[in-house]
Amino acid sequence: MKTYYFNIFLLLLAVSFWGCKKDLLNVQDPNNVNEENFYKTANDAVLATNSVYGSMYRKDNFGWVYIWESVLTDDERWDSEGSPALYGGVASGIETALGSNSYVRRVWNASYATIARANVAIAKIPGIEMDEALKNRLLAECRFFRAFMYQRLLMRYGDVPLMTKLPSDDVLLPSRAAKAEVLKLVFDDLNFAAQYLPKEHTGVDIGRVKKGAALVLKARVEMSNQMWTAAAASAKACLDLNYGLNNSYSDLFNKPGTENLPESLFEIQWGNNAGDFGSQINTRYTDNGEATSAPGGWNWGQVLQNLVNEYDNADGTPFVLGNRDVRTDLTQYQNRDPRMAATINYAGSDYFGIPWKRTWTPTMYGWKKYTISNEVLNTLPKNTIPYNWIVLRNAEAYLSYAEAQNEAVGPDPSVYAAIKEIRKRAGLTNPDLALGLTKDAMRDKIRHERRVELAGESARFEDLVRWKTLKSALENKHLGNPGVNWIISNWADFRYLWPIPQQERDLNKNLTQNTGY
């Protein structure tokens, strides 16, 4: 741990910035920058903030790891499940006290790398003489990312070291701080971000994080801690900004030229020009078998029948599979919630101009959301796909408001109205829920809507963790997929928290291990 933090901060103090798509992330050569001539001007403050954005592009953040987290749920199967490596070891309960799983370690290290960059910028920017409005906006962006990463750590490891300043000898080997202490920082950061971030950005600043993102993330943190009244207020504050919902659900993910729409509150800005970072989304989502006319990928993430069954009928009534043979009966795909066709490739659905075949994956299904359908883009290398990844969007504000308000006061008219907006945009012919639902019944409806609306967006893992339903979801994830085995080993409630990576404990004797590992 001591070596890790020391190296990161040395790197950051030398201002090791990353280049990226769009002007907001264009930066100068780090070899010509040092601490003696930096942190002097407003442009330096912008570049320091851009370095925080840049950390999000690393492989262990949104470059790869984060966008694959559906495999930790009942929505998706990892191609190598049952292996102790990466996602398989975490999802199946194989991970041991050694905490040596590279995935567990990557999430820890990448989160603290972003926090480190944010801490440097937060410490240095206040001392720069510059426009106060711009200064506060940049600090708000940095504090948003710091809060985002601490929430990520809390949801996976529980108590974690709280790093908020530049390093000194007395903090190079930090102990784990109590969750309440970390949460205080998270809320302080998000309150500051919500105050100083603008509703929208214009010009070269399009793509920077919006005010609504801070409010939706704040609601997410509050719901994770059963702060229902506060969460409803945060989500409502975002809804009051009137970002709305895009008319087309599918266009948010599957249509070139529809990036950074009003509904999107923050998205990772991928590109395919020289010097840009390209997305590995197609690498993860596309088939690598017979579909030779389309860009081939690793096909590591495969959609499960469990998720397919979750989508309602087109008229809004629950779908019932009945005695259909999922391997041969195509009627199961007819007259369904339009979000299913926008999200999942299934037998006979269009896959880059050819019908999808169930034999292309062991589960019979693949992801359609975020795959490239434009013929020109299909010619690009799979790791330079320029589709942005939406991290937070306004649909989540509707869903979070409905959930928090239902938990706080029950299914009042505003809860019904929020869910109706989501279902209406989805294209259900009858978006209304039945009147007179109990609080428990409405909770089930809200959780259903959250699952299908956000499917494939790496939101479900944290939902299952905070609902304490992850164990049952994993135990039943492969039901309905003939011939696909799923072994869950020794999964107990202590596994709601991951182990502290043993490599970090070897470096820092002050780090204790989570119970059970």
C-alpha positions, 0 to 999 in steps of 0.5 A: 500500500505504501509503495502504491500510494507513493508511486501514484502521487509521484506520477500525478505530481509530475502531471501525467495527463491522458489524451482523449476524445474531444477538446475537453480532454486534449492535453499538452505533452506531460514531458514538458510539465513539472510542478515548478511551472504548473498550477499557475493558470486557469488552463493549468486548472483545466488540464489538472481536471482533465487528468481526472477525467482521463483516469476513467479511461484506464482499462481497470475503470471504464476501459474494460472492467466496469462495463463488464459488471453485468457478469456479476449478476443474473443478467449475463454469463461470463464465458469462463465462469467457474474459473477463480480468475476475474469475474468468475471467482467473485460471482461464484464464491470461489474467491478466497482469503488470499484476495489475490483475484486480479479483478478484485485488485484492479477495482481497488487500484483503479478507484484509488488512482482516480481518487489520487488524481482528484485529490491533487487537483482539489489541493492545487486548484484553489491556489490558482488566480482565476475566475471563481465560477470556473474554479468552482466548476472544476473543483465540482467535477473533481469532487464528483469523481472522488465521490463516485470512486468512494461509493464504488469502493464502499459497495464492494469492500465496506470500510476503506482507507480515506485519502483526501489530501496529498501524501505525507509520512503519516498517511502513507500506510492508512487504516480503513476508515469507518463507513460513516466517515467515508460517507460524510466525504461522499455527501460533502463532495456531491453537495458541492458538485450539485451546487457548482456544476451547470445543468448543461455544457456547451461548445468544447465543454460538452461531455463534461459531467452535469449537475444532474449526474451529481444528484442522481449519484447522490440518490444512489448513495442514499438508497444504498444506505436506506436514506429514503426521504433524502434519496427521493429529494435528490432524485426529484431535484434532478427531475426538476431540472427537466432533462426529460427522456429521449424519445427513442430508447434504442437511439441512446445506445445503438445509433451513431450521432446520438451522443451526449443527449439531454437525458445523458448526465455523464458519459465516457467520451470514446473516439476513433481518431488518432490519439483517441481512446476507443471503446472495447464495448464491441469486443465484449458484446459481439459474437466471435463465431459464425457472424463473419460479416460483422465485427468479431469480438471475444463474446465473453459476456452472454445474456441469459434466459433469466433476463429475457424472461424479465421483459413484459409483453408489449401491452405491459402485462407480465410475460409468462414463458409457460411450457415453451421450449426456449431452444426452438419456440420463437413465439417467446420473442413476439410482442414483447417490451420494445426494450428487449429488441433494443438490448438483446440479440435473440434468434432471428433478430437483426445482427448487422444485417443478418439473422442472429443464430442461437448457436453463436453463444452457449446461452443462445443470446448476446447483447445488442445494446452499444453494438455498432450497427453502422456499416462504416463503423463496422470496418473499424478495429473492435477496440476503437469503437467510438460509441460513448458509454453512458454512466448516468442518465435521467431515466435513473432519476425517475427510477430512483425517485419511484423506489425511494418515495415508495419506501418512504411513504408508499405507492402514492400518485407520484410513484405511479407517475414516475414509473409510467414515464419510463414505461411510456418512453419504452413503447409499451401500449399500456404503460399504466400499472394497476391501481391499488398496489401494496408497497411490497407489490410496487417495490417488485414493479420498480425493481423489475423496471430498473432491471430492464431499463438499465440492462447491460449498463452495469447498474444491476450489481450494486442494486442486488447488493443493496437489496441483499438479493445477490445470493438468490439471483446468482443461485438462479441465474442459469435457470432456463438455459439448457446445457449451461451449468453454473456452480456457486461455491460456498456463497455466504452473506459475508461475500456481499463484501469483497476481500481486501486485496492481499497485495495491498495488505502485504504493503500495508500492515494497517489494512485489516481483512473483511470477515469470512476471508 
